[in-house]
Amino acid sequence: MAQPGELLAARAAAEFAARASYGRLLATLARQWRDLSAAEDALAEAFRAALESWPEAGVPARPEAWLLTSARNALIDAARRRRARADAIPTLALVAGRDDEGDSGVFPDERLKLLFVCAHPAIDASVRPALMLQAVLGLDAARIAAAFLTSPAALGQRLVRAKARIREAGLAFAVPEQAELPERLHCVLQAIYAAYGSGWEDVAGADRKRQGLTGEAIFLARLVAALLPAEPEARGLLALILHCEARQAARRDPAGSFVALSDQDTTLWSAELIAEAERELAAASRLGHLGSFQLEAAIQSVHAGRARTGRVNWPILAQLYEGLVRLAPTLGASTGRAAAFAEAFGPERGLAILAELPEAQTAGYQPYWALKAHLLARTGAAAAAREAYGRAIGLAEDPAVRGFLHSAREQLGDWP
């Protein structure tokens, strides 16, 4: 019987293989069997088998090859159970053993390849990024739903419908040609940014499912920018992510408490990452086609300027947010616009902008309530600010952020 230490070692090896190899394995299986759902099920079965087998037999020398073989066997067994024709099994076995002869060689990474495969034009554009996050990076429905501000149940239904559409339409998981990449690019960039955001929120690294996501997203963003250097939004996304990552070391104090962007020690920001982000943003601007990721990167560039000047140019930020909201009117962009206008022109202006946002969208959006509480406090409306802080605290997942908001609410005291 396996000892507890052996069980832990086997589980750690399986989890490492899942993080390092999941996308590559799924890409291989999905292309060979042309069925994403079946490939996901087979891979899940392979990981389950690994957790049962490896503690007793030992972790294999090539865990990824073991998992791929196990998943292929699961697919063949499933074909048998579906009572496929007698000659289908040898054919499947032959397919499982062959290399990817038709690979065009365009992609330098299997995960990036599968991202573009999942951006097939026949799949509903609204669900493509979520499908990519689930299929390629292994995020669960709850995390994906949080990234796209929707409910896990609604997202799960959309993913099920998308996969059914793939099966019913017989969409081939063929690798797209170079000429097909630009039309699929935006969805791929959305998925990479959502993956980065999911990892970025887990500052303490407490969620094992999200460990390493920021690094993977940066890696993929670099690959896309290198693959499509003439696409300004690819370079804009890379600039945006690098600017955010540059501040990683300053987001918590030595005690682990949350530090707001305006209070961060700029000497802790990575000058190297900021410089790289600025080069990418400049290269994107020279390509002459403005997009939302470039505008978001420009916003972060203005914040980065505080490391040089000691201040933030809020009127410029307000103008950039105005352009972003016109180009991509998301709830996050609108909330950011309210914050920038409040700093540039007073808290009442920010509150007026927040009041224009639909209540149905803002009810569960934590940044909205945190900003509203802060602006109400600045106007002296302490009672309303305390109520808004309560909403923000209830919606905050990060304990450090909750602590920060609690402190801000306590500073209001008991006066009305």
VOFI-200901 format. One line per 2 residues: number of its first residue (from 1); their letters; for each residue x negated, y, z negated of C-alpha. Coordinates in nm, 2 decimals. Example, Ala and Ser with C-alpha at 12.3 -4.5 7.8 and 13.67 -1.06 7.14 Angstrom:
BEGIN
1) AS) -1.23 -0.45 -0.78  -1.37 -0.11 -0.71
//
This chain:
BEGIN
1) MA) 0.00 0.00 0.00  -0.13 0.34 0.09
3) QP) -0.25 0.56 -0.19  -0.12 0.91 -0.24
5) GE) -0.44 1.06 -0.11  -0.42 0.85 0.21
7) LL) -0.06 0.96 0.26  -0.15 1.32 0.22
9) AA) -0.45 1.28 0.46  -0.23 1.11 0.72
11) RA) 0.04 1.38 0.69  -0.22 1.65 0.72
13) AA) -0.36 1.49 1.04  -0.01 1.46 1.19
15) EF) 0.07 1.82 1.11  -0.26 1.94 1.26
17) AA) -0.20 1.74 1.57  0.15 1.88 1.59
19) RA) 0.02 2.24 1.58  -0.27 2.18 1.81
21) SY) -0.12 1.94 2.06  0.26 1.98 2.06
23) GR) 0.28 2.21 2.36  0.04 2.01 2.57
25) LL) 0.21 1.68 2.48  0.55 1.81 2.55
27) AT) 0.44 1.97 2.88  0.30 1.64 3.00
29) LA) 0.61 1.44 2.90  0.86 1.69 3.03
31) RQ) 0.70 1.71 3.37  0.67 1.33 3.41
33) WR) 1.02 1.24 3.29  1.19 1.56 3.41
35) DL) 1.40 1.57 3.09  1.31 1.82 2.82
37) SA) 1.55 1.68 2.56  1.43 1.33 2.60
39) AE) 1.07 1.44 2.59  1.14 1.63 2.26
41) DA) 1.31 1.32 2.11  1.03 1.09 2.21
43) LA) 0.77 1.32 2.07  0.96 1.35 1.74
45) EA) 0.97 0.97 1.73  0.60 0.96 1.79
47) FR) 0.52 1.19 1.50  0.76 0.99 1.28
49) AA) 0.57 0.67 1.37  0.24 0.84 1.30
51) LE) 0.35 0.92 0.95  0.45 0.56 0.90
53) SW) 0.15 0.40 1.06  -0.15 0.62 0.99
55) PE) -0.16 0.59 0.61  -0.19 0.21 0.65
57) AG) -0.39 0.18 0.97  -0.60 0.50 0.94
59) VP) -0.59 0.81 1.15  -0.69 0.71 1.51
61) AR) -1.00 0.85 1.67  -0.79 1.03 1.93
63) PE) -0.47 1.13 1.76  -0.33 1.32 2.06
65) AW) -0.38 1.02 2.29  -0.21 0.80 2.03
67) LL) 0.09 1.03 2.00  0.12 1.06 2.38
69) TS) 0.12 0.68 2.42  0.37 0.64 2.15
71) AR) 0.60 0.90 2.30  0.57 0.74 2.64
73) NA) 0.66 0.40 2.50  0.96 0.56 2.33
75) LI) 1.08 0.70 2.66  1.04 0.36 2.83
77) DA) 1.23 0.20 2.55  1.51 0.45 2.58
79) AR) 1.53 0.38 2.95  1.57 0.01 2.87
81) RR) 1.84 0.09 2.62  2.02 0.28 2.89
83) RA) 2.02 -0.04 3.10  1.82 0.10 3.38
85) RA) 1.77 -0.12 3.68  1.53 -0.40 3.63
87) DA) 1.27 -0.25 3.86  1.29 0.09 3.69
89) IP) 1.07 -0.01 3.39  0.76 -0.09 3.60
91) TL) 0.81 0.23 3.79  0.83 0.43 3.46
93) AL) 0.53 0.26 3.33  0.34 0.35 3.65
95) VA) 0.45 0.71 3.62  0.34 0.72 3.25
97) GR) -0.01 0.60 3.34  -0.08 0.84 3.62
99) DD) -0.25 1.18 3.61  -0.08 1.50 3.71
101) EG) -0.17 1.48 4.08  0.05 1.77 4.18
103) DS) -0.09 2.02 3.93  -0.18 2.34 4.12
105) GV) -0.46 2.42 3.88  -0.33 2.78 3.83
107) FP) -0.29 2.75 3.46  -0.58 2.73 3.21
109) DE) -0.37 2.59 2.93  -0.08 2.34 2.90
111) RL) 0.12 2.56 2.66  0.11 2.85 2.90
113) KL) 0.21 2.63 3.18  0.52 2.50 3.00
115) LF) 0.62 2.86 2.91  0.64 2.94 3.28
117) VC) 0.81 2.62 3.35  1.08 2.70 3.09
119) AH) 1.13 3.04 3.25  1.30 2.87 3.55
121) PA) 1.54 3.12 3.72  1.83 2.87 3.70
123) ID) 1.82 2.88 3.32  2.02 3.16 3.16
125) AS) 1.77 3.44 3.10  1.91 3.52 2.76
127) VR) 1.81 3.17 2.63  1.48 3.12 2.81
129) PA) 1.25 3.28 2.54  1.43 3.08 2.26
131) LM) 1.39 2.76 2.47  1.02 2.84 2.50
133) LQ) 0.97 2.89 2.13  1.14 2.56 2.05
135) AV) 1.00 2.35 2.33  0.64 2.49 2.34
137) LG) 0.56 2.62 1.99  0.79 2.40 1.79
139) LD) 0.98 2.67 1.60  1.30 2.57 1.44
141) AA) 1.64 2.73 1.51  1.64 2.94 1.20
143) RI) 1.31 3.11 1.28  1.40 3.16 1.64
145) AA) 1.74 3.30 1.55  1.57 3.55 1.31
147) AF) 1.34 3.66 1.59  1.63 3.73 1.82
149) LT) 1.87 3.87 1.55  2.14 3.60 1.59
151) SP) 2.27 3.31 1.38  2.10 2.97 1.39
153) AA) 2.44 2.80 1.47  2.50 3.03 1.77
155) LG) 2.14 2.99 1.89  2.16 2.61 1.85
157) QR) 2.47 2.59 2.07  2.30 2.81 2.34
159) LV) 1.99 2.58 2.34  2.21 2.27 2.36
161) RA) 2.39 2.42 2.66  2.07 2.52 2.83
163) KA) 1.92 2.17 2.80  2.25 2.02 2.93
165) RI) 2.23 2.26 3.22  1.87 2.14 3.29
167) RE) 1.99 1.78 3.29  2.31 1.83 3.49
169) AG) 2.14 2.05 3.76  1.85 1.81 3.78
171) LA) 1.61 2.11 3.75  1.26 1.99 3.83
173) FA) 0.99 2.06 3.57  0.76 2.16 3.85
175) VP) 0.47 2.39 3.79  0.55 2.72 3.96
177) EQ) 0.32 2.86 4.22  0.13 3.18 4.17
179) AE) 0.38 3.38 4.37  0.66 3.27 4.14
181) LP) 0.50 3.39 3.82  0.59 3.76 3.82
183) ER) 0.97 3.69 3.83  0.92 3.47 3.52
185) LH) 0.68 3.69 3.34  0.91 3.90 3.12
187) CV) 1.07 3.60 2.95  0.73 3.45 2.88
189) LQ) 0.61 3.78 2.73  0.92 3.79 2.51
191) AI) 0.86 3.44 2.38  0.49 3.52 2.30
193) YA) 0.58 3.84 2.12  0.86 3.66 1.92
195) AY) 0.61 3.39 1.83  0.36 3.65 1.71
197) GS) 0.63 3.83 1.51  0.73 3.51 1.34
199) GW) 0.38 3.44 1.23  0.31 3.81 1.15
201) ED) 0.60 3.81 0.90  0.44 3.53 0.70
203) VA) 0.15 3.74 0.57  0.07 3.51 0.28
205) GA) 0.06 3.20 0.50  0.31 3.02 0.27
207) DR) 0.52 2.87 0.55  0.32 2.58 0.70
209) KR) 0.55 2.58 1.01  0.43 2.93 1.10
211) QG) 0.06 2.89 1.01  -0.15 2.97 1.31
213) LT) 0.13 3.12 1.51  -0.03 3.47 1.53
215) GE) -0.35 3.32 1.66  -0.17 3.11 1.92
217) AI) 0.03 3.41 2.03  -0.28 3.62 2.07
219) FL) -0.45 3.34 2.26  -0.16 3.30 2.50
221) AR) -0.13 3.68 2.55  -0.50 3.69 2.65
223) LV) -0.44 3.40 2.89  -0.14 3.57 3.05
225) AA) -0.33 3.90 3.09  -0.62 3.71 3.25
227) LL) -0.39 3.51 3.47  -0.20 3.82 3.59
229) PA) -0.44 4.11 3.55  -0.23 4.33 3.79
231) EP) 0.08 4.30 3.58  0.09 4.60 3.35
233) EA) 0.34 4.45 3.10  0.11 4.15 3.04
235) RG) -0.17 4.39 2.94  0.08 4.60 2.75
237) LL) 0.19 4.30 2.54  -0.17 4.21 2.46
239) AL) -0.24 4.57 2.36  0.06 4.57 2.13
241) IL) -0.03 4.25 1.96  -0.39 4.35 1.91
243) HC) -0.29 4.68 1.76  -0.06 4.50 1.51
245) EA) -0.33 4.24 1.43  -0.59 4.51 1.37
247) RQ) -0.40 4.61 1.05  -0.37 4.25 0.91
249) AA) -0.62 4.30 0.63  -0.45 4.62 0.50
251) RR) -0.09 4.49 0.48  -0.14 4.36 0.12
253) DP) -0.34 4.50 -0.17  -0.58 4.29 -0.38
255) AG) -0.28 4.18 -0.60  -0.08 4.07 -0.30
257) SF) 0.17 4.35 -0.31  0.32 4.49 0.01
259) VA) 0.16 4.81 0.15  0.36 5.03 0.38
261) LS) 0.20 5.13 0.71  0.18 5.49 0.61
263) DQ) -0.01 5.40 0.29  -0.25 5.15 0.44
265) DT) -0.62 5.20 0.40  -0.74 5.27 0.75
267) TL) -1.09 5.16 0.67  -0.96 4.80 0.65
269) WS) -0.82 4.82 1.00  -1.03 4.63 1.27
271) AE) -1.20 4.89 1.49  -1.29 4.61 1.73
273) LI) -0.93 4.50 1.79  -0.81 4.86 1.81
275) AE) -1.08 4.94 2.08  -0.98 4.63 2.28
277) AE) -0.61 4.72 2.25  -0.68 5.07 2.38
279) RE) -0.87 4.93 2.68  -0.58 4.70 2.77
281) LA) -0.33 4.98 2.73  -0.54 5.22 2.95
283) AA) -0.57 4.94 3.21  -0.20 4.89 3.20
285) SR) -0.13 5.26 3.25  -0.35 5.27 3.56
287) LG) -0.13 5.01 3.72  0.15 5.27 3.75
289) HL) 0.46 5.08 3.63  0.58 5.16 3.28
291) GS) 0.75 4.89 3.07  0.88 4.84 2.72
293) FQ) 0.57 4.65 2.59  0.35 4.94 2.71
295) LE) 0.57 5.19 2.52  0.55 4.97 2.21
297) AA) 0.18 4.95 2.24  0.16 5.33 2.29
299) IQ) 0.36 5.37 1.96  0.11 5.15 1.78
301) SV) -0.18 5.34 1.94  -0.04 5.67 1.79
303) HA) -0.04 5.50 1.45  -0.39 5.38 1.50
305) GR) -0.49 5.74 1.56  -0.46 5.80 1.19
307) AR) -0.79 5.62 1.14  -0.96 5.90 1.34
309) TG) -0.75 6.21 1.24  -0.61 6.12 0.91
311) RV) -0.25 6.20 1.02  0.02 6.06 1.24
313) NW) 0.16 6.27 1.53  0.53 6.22 1.46
315) PI) 0.67 6.44 1.74  0.48 6.23 1.99
317) LA) 0.61 5.91 1.83  0.96 6.04 1.84
319) QL) 0.92 6.10 2.22  0.78 5.75 2.27
321) YE) 1.07 5.60 2.08  1.31 5.80 2.28
323) GL) 1.17 5.65 2.60  1.16 5.30 2.45
325) VR) 1.53 5.31 2.35  1.63 5.43 2.70
327) LA) 1.43 5.15 2.86  1.50 4.87 2.61
329) PT) 1.78 4.97 2.36  1.72 4.70 2.10
331) LG) 1.82 4.74 1.73  1.45 4.74 1.63
333) AS) 1.37 5.02 1.87  1.67 5.23 1.76
335) TG) 1.57 5.19 1.39  1.21 5.29 1.48
337) RA) 1.34 5.59 1.66  1.54 5.70 1.35
339) AA) 1.22 5.67 1.14  1.01 5.87 1.38
341) FA) 1.28 6.15 1.41  1.31 6.16 1.03
343) EA) 0.94 6.21 0.99  0.92 6.47 1.27
345) FG) 1.24 6.66 1.21  1.37 6.57 0.86
347) PE) 1.56 6.28 0.69  1.90 6.41 0.79
349) RG) 1.81 6.37 1.16  1.71 6.01 1.09
351) LA) 2.02 5.93 0.90  2.23 6.08 1.19
353) IL) 2.06 5.84 1.43  2.12 5.54 1.20
355) AE) 2.49 5.64 1.17  2.52 5.60 1.55
357) LP) 2.42 5.23 1.54  2.70 4.96 1.55
359) EA) 2.78 4.83 1.20  2.82 4.48 1.34
361) QT) 2.46 4.48 1.44  2.31 4.65 1.14
363) AG) 2.49 4.45 0.87  2.22 4.19 0.85
365) YQ) 1.92 4.38 0.97  1.68 4.44 0.68
367) PY) 1.47 4.72 0.83  1.78 4.93 0.89
369) WA) 1.88 4.91 0.52  1.52 4.97 0.40
371) LK) 1.49 5.28 0.62  1.84 5.41 0.52
373) AH) 1.76 5.37 0.15  1.43 5.56 0.19
375) LL) 1.60 5.84 0.39  1.89 5.87 0.15
377) AR) 1.64 5.89 -0.14  1.46 6.18 0.03
379) TG) 1.79 6.37 0.06  1.86 6.32 -0.31
381) AA) 2.16 6.08 -0.26  2.03 5.84 -0.53
383) AA) 2.35 5.64 -0.58  2.38 5.57 -0.20
385) AR) 2.01 5.50 -0.18  2.03 5.24 -0.47
387) EA) 2.31 5.07 -0.29  2.11 5.06 0.04
389) YG) 1.80 4.93 -0.14  2.02 4.65 -0.28
391) RA) 2.12 4.55 0.07  1.76 4.56 0.19
393) IG) 1.64 4.36 -0.11  1.90 4.09 -0.05
395) LA) 1.80 4.06 0.32  1.42 4.05 0.26
397) ED) 1.26 3.71 0.29  0.91 3.81 0.18
399) PA) 0.87 3.83 -0.20  0.61 4.10 -0.16
401) VR) 0.86 4.32 0.04  1.13 4.25 -0.22
403) GF) 0.89 4.37 -0.49  0.81 4.68 -0.29
405) LH) 1.18 4.76 -0.25  1.26 4.69 -0.61
407) SA) 0.99 4.94 -0.72  1.12 5.20 -0.48
409) RE) 1.47 5.16 -0.62  1.35 5.18 -0.98
411) QL) 1.18 5.51 -0.91  1.52 5.66 -0.84
413) GD) 1.61 5.62 -1.21  1.97 5.64 -1.33
415) WP) 2.05 5.99 -1.20  2.34 6.02 -0.95
//
